[in-house]
Amino acid sequence: MYTIRQRLLKWVYPLFIRMRKKSDKGGKRLSNKQQIKPPVSFFELKATANNGKEISMDTFKGKKIMVVNVASNCGYTNQYEALEKLYKENESKLVILGFPANDFNDQETGTDKEIEQFCKVNFGVTFPLFKKHSVLAPNQNEIYQWLTDEKKNGWNQQVPVWNFSKYILNEEGILENFYGPAIAPDSEEIKKSLS
């Protein structure tokens, strides 16, 4: 069920990761070393799942949370595989929230149903996927407004630099880390931040 473009991206993915890690943009890392608590609770937020149901973030209280903006036609699309593996290995203590977005060069043009099908068939994705939306202003959804506004999350203003940017929150809903897309989900760095 891969398109020609997706097959090509899968083949060049390892090279793409190596090149982007060296760039400031793709390999960007930020952390909340002082454990600044958010003025607005993450657990008060809601988002619409790709099946149309509204989900309260309160549902995920007590688990680590990784929020990722995802896309089906990106050089980083193969990260779906590592994200799913990470999710399955840590399901009792981690939830991964995938937010499909088409903010970067038309890399997510499918419908919510097509995106879900692509993720299940090609990567076996079982972690929650949400409705496609913008992760950048002016049309950011409530989750990304919180993730990128220090007046809400307490310290971070970093917007996604590309698809597969990762935000990690602890069990109490404190935003702890931001990782650029070139930092793979199965990297030791990310695994350490989830332990």
C-alpha positions as CSV (number, residue, x, y, z in Angstrom):
1,M,0.0,0.0,0.0
2,Y,3.0,2.3,-0.4
3,T,3.1,4.9,-3.1
4,I,6.2,5.2,-5.2
5,R,7.2,8.3,-3.2
6,Q,6.7,6.4,0.1
7,R,8.9,3.5,-1.1
8,L,11.6,5.9,-2.1
9,L,11.4,7.7,1.3
10,K,11.6,4.4,3.1
11,W,14.8,3.5,1.2
12,V,16.5,6.8,1.8
13,Y,15.3,7.2,5.5
14,P,18.6,6.1,7.2
15,L,20.6,8.6,5.1
16,F,18.1,11.3,5.7
17,I,18.3,10.8,9.5
18,R,22.1,11.0,9.5
19,M,22.1,14.2,7.5
20,R,19.4,15.9,9.5
21,K,20.9,15.0,12.9
22,K,23.8,17.3,11.9
23,S,21.6,20.2,11.2
24,D,20.4,22.5,14.0
25,K,16.8,22.2,13.0
26,G,16.3,18.5,12.8
27,G,18.4,17.6,15.8
28,K,17.1,20.3,18.1
29,R,16.6,19.3,21.8
30,L,15.1,21.4,24.6
31,S,14.4,20.3,28.2
32,N,12.7,21.6,31.2
33,K,15.6,21.1,33.6
34,Q,13.9,23.1,36.4
35,Q,10.7,21.1,36.1
36,I,8.6,24.2,35.7
37,K,5.0,23.4,36.3
38,P,2.5,24.6,33.7
39,P,0.1,27.5,34.5
40,V,-2.6,25.7,32.5
41,S,-3.0,22.0,33.1
42,F,-2.5,19.7,30.1
43,F,-5.2,17.5,31.5
44,E,-7.8,20.1,31.0
45,L,-7.4,19.9,27.2
46,K,-9.3,17.8,24.7
47,A,-8.7,16.7,21.1
48,T,-10.8,14.9,18.5
49,A,-9.6,11.4,17.6
50,N,-9.6,10.4,13.9
51,N,-12.9,8.5,14.5
52,G,-14.6,11.8,15.5
53,K,-14.7,11.1,19.3
54,E,-13.5,13.8,21.6
55,I,-10.8,12.6,24.0
56,S,-9.9,14.4,27.2
57,M,-6.1,14.4,28.0
58,D,-7.1,13.6,31.5
59,T,-7.5,10.1,30.2
60,F,-3.7,9.8,30.1
61,K,-3.0,11.1,33.6
62,G,-0.4,8.9,35.3
63,K,1.5,8.0,32.1
64,K,4.3,9.5,30.2
65,I,2.9,11.2,27.1
66,M,4.7,11.7,23.8
67,V,3.0,14.0,21.3
68,V,4.1,13.7,17.7
69,N,3.0,15.5,14.6
70,V,3.0,12.8,11.9
71,A,2.8,12.6,8.1
72,S,2.6,9.8,5.5
73,N,4.8,11.2,2.8
74,C,7.8,12.5,4.8
75,G,11.4,11.3,5.0
76,Y,10.7,10.5,8.6
77,T,7.5,8.5,8.0
78,N,9.4,5.3,8.9
79,Q,9.5,6.6,12.5
80,Y,5.9,5.2,12.7
81,E,7.6,1.8,13.1
82,A,9.8,2.8,16.0
83,L,7.0,4.8,17.6
84,E,4.7,1.7,17.5
85,K,7.4,-0.5,19.0
86,L,8.1,2.0,21.7
87,Y,4.4,2.2,22.5
88,K,4.0,-1.6,22.6
89,E,7.0,-2.1,24.9
90,N,5.9,0.6,27.3
91,E,2.1,0.6,27.0
92,S,1.5,0.4,30.8
93,K,3.4,3.6,31.4
94,L,3.5,5.5,28.1
95,V,1.0,6.8,25.6
96,I,2.0,8.2,22.1
97,L,-0.4,10.7,20.6
98,G,-0.1,11.0,16.8
99,F,-1.4,14.3,15.3
100,P,-1.4,14.1,11.4
101,A,-0.6,17.5,9.9
102,N,-0.1,18.9,6.5
103,D,2.0,21.9,7.5
104,F,5.2,20.9,5.7
105,N,5.2,20.7,1.9
106,D,2.0,18.7,1.4
107,Q,3.3,15.6,3.1
108,E,-0.1,14.6,4.6
109,T,-2.7,15.0,2.0
110,G,-5.0,12.0,2.9
111,T,-8.2,12.0,4.7
112,D,-8.4,10.8,8.4
113,K,-9.6,7.4,7.2
114,E,-6.8,7.1,4.6
115,I,-4.2,8.1,7.2
116,E,-5.5,5.5,9.7
117,Q,-5.5,2.8,7.0
118,F,-2.0,3.7,5.8
119,C,-0.7,3.6,9.4
120,K,-2.3,0.3,10.3
121,V,-1.4,-1.5,7.1
122,N,2.2,-0.4,6.7
123,F,3.3,0.1,10.4
124,G,0.7,-1.7,12.5
125,V,0.0,1.5,14.4
126,T,-2.2,1.0,17.5
127,F,-1.4,4.2,19.4
128,P,-4.1,7.0,19.3
129,L,-4.3,9.0,16.1
130,F,-6.2,12.3,16.0
131,K,-7.9,14.3,13.3
132,K,-5.7,15.9,10.7
133,H,-5.1,19.6,11.6
134,S,-2.4,22.3,11.6
135,V,0.3,22.2,14.2
136,L,1.4,25.7,13.4
137,A,-0.3,29.1,13.9
138,P,-2.7,30.5,13.1
139,N,-4.8,27.3,13.0
140,Q,-3.2,25.2,15.7
141,N,-5.4,23.0,17.7
142,E,-5.7,23.3,21.5
143,I,-2.9,20.7,22.1
144,Y,-0.3,22.5,20.0
145,Q,-1.3,25.9,21.3
146,W,-0.5,24.5,24.8
147,L,2.7,22.8,23.7
148,T,4.1,25.9,22.1
149,D,3.0,28.7,24.5
150,E,5.1,29.3,27.6
151,K,2.2,31.1,29.2
152,K,0.3,27.7,29.1
153,N,3.1,25.1,29.5
154,G,5.4,27.1,31.7
155,W,8.6,27.3,29.6
156,N,8.5,26.2,25.9
157,Q,7.8,28.2,22.8
158,Q,9.3,25.8,20.3
159,V,6.9,24.9,17.5
160,P,7.4,21.7,15.4
161,V,10.4,22.3,13.1
162,W,9.1,19.5,10.7
163,N,7.0,16.4,10.8
164,F,7.8,13.9,13.6
165,S,8.8,16.6,16.2
166,K,8.3,15.1,19.6
167,Y,7.1,16.6,22.9
168,I,7.4,14.5,26.1
169,L,5.3,15.1,29.2
170,N,5.7,13.4,32.5
171,E,3.0,11.6,34.5
172,E,1.8,14.9,36.1
173,G,1.4,16.7,32.8
174,I,4.7,18.7,33.0
175,L,6.2,19.3,29.6
176,E,9.8,17.9,30.0
177,N,11.4,17.7,26.6
178,F,11.2,18.7,22.9
179,Y,13.1,16.6,20.3
180,G,13.4,17.5,16.7
181,P,12.5,15.0,14.0
182,A,16.0,13.7,13.4
183,I,16.0,12.3,17.0
184,A,14.6,8.8,16.4
185,P,11.9,7.5,18.8
186,D,14.1,4.5,19.6
187,S,17.2,6.6,20.4
188,E,18.9,6.1,23.7
189,E,18.3,9.8,24.4
190,I,14.5,9.5,24.1
191,K,14.4,6.1,25.9
192,K,16.3,7.7,28.8
193,S,13.8,10.6,29.0
194,L,10.9,8.2,29.2
195,S,12.4,6.1,32.0
